[in-house]
C-alpha cells in the first residue's frame, strides 16, 4: 500500500552487529562524516547500487527477470479480501 502512495521502503539492518565487521565500520565512518544516521547511509547505498545496476549493460535483462519473478509470485498468491469485506466465504474442507 505504501508503494502506491509513493513511498519506497528499504530494509535497514536493525543491529550493526549483524553486518560484516568491514561493512559496519565503513557504514559508521560514512555516517559520522556525513553527520547522519546509519540508516540514511544504508538507504543511500542501496539507491546507488540500484541505479548502477539499472545503468549497467546487463541492467535491463536483470530488471526484466526481477519483474517476471515478481509477476509470477503475485499470480500464485491466493486472492485477498478487504478487512471490511463482509461477504461469506467458503471454507476449505480439511482432510481428516
Residue pairs with C-beta under 8 A, 6 or more apart in sequence:
2 9
3 9
10 42
10 43
10 46
10 47
12 39
12 42
12 43
13 19
13 42
16 24
16 27
16 28
16 38
17 24
19 27
27 38
27 41
27 42
27 45
28 38
30 41
31 37
31 38
31 40
31 41
34 40
34 41
53 59
53 62
53 63
54 63
56 62
81 87
81 89
